[in-house]
Amino acid sequence: TDPSDTHPFTKTELSKSVQINSPYLDPILIKLNILINPEYDFPQKRGKITWHNFSERAVAKILAEYPIDMTDRKVTIKKIYQDYTAAKNKVTKS
């Protein structure tokens, strides 16, 4: 099976599809365990960089949790982002 068929979305395309800006998308991908599940993510190592391609199921999973018409969607996503950056900064300072 060709990964470009099963996982056609780059991170930029995923961001546009779910209408979440890229910096806010990373914490969502981690929170929903998308980056550790091959059903949703197909990582490809290119030198020191890992590129991720995402499936339609990843789009569906994100939109199921955070529908575009969700009343407090922006507030919820911003809170997840803030918690993620706070935890990341705490680990960095340790």
C-alpha positions, 0 to 999 in steps of 0.5 A, spaced: 500 500 500 502 506 498 502 511 504 501 517 499 494 513 498 493 512 505 496 518 509 495 523 503 495 529 508 501 533 510 501 537 517 500 543 513 494 540 509 491 537 516 492 544 519 487 547 514 482 541 514 481 541 521 482 549 521 487 549 527 493 553 526 500 549 526 503 551 533 496 549 536 495 543 532 502 539 535 498 539 542 492 536 539 496 531 535 499 529 542 493 529 546 489 524 541 495 520 541 495 521 533 503 521 532 503 514 535 498 511 531 500 508 524 492 508 523 493 516 523 500 518 522 505 515 517 512 518 519 518 518 515 525 520 517 529 524 512 536 525 515 535 528 522 528 531 520 521 526 521 516 528 516 509 526 518 503 524 513 496 523 516 490 519 514 483 521 513 482 518 519 486 523 523 482 528 520 476 525 522 478 524 529 480 531 530 474 533 528 470 528 532 473 531 538 473 538 536 468 540 531 469 546 527 462 548 530 464 547 537 461 553 541 468 554 545 473 550 540 478 556 540 478 557 548 479 549 548 484 549 543 488 555 546 487 551 553 490 545 551 496 549 547 497 553 554 498 546 558 502 543 553 507 549 553 507 549 560 509 542 561 514 543 556 517 549 559 517 545 566 521 539 563 526 544 559 527 547 566 528 541 570 
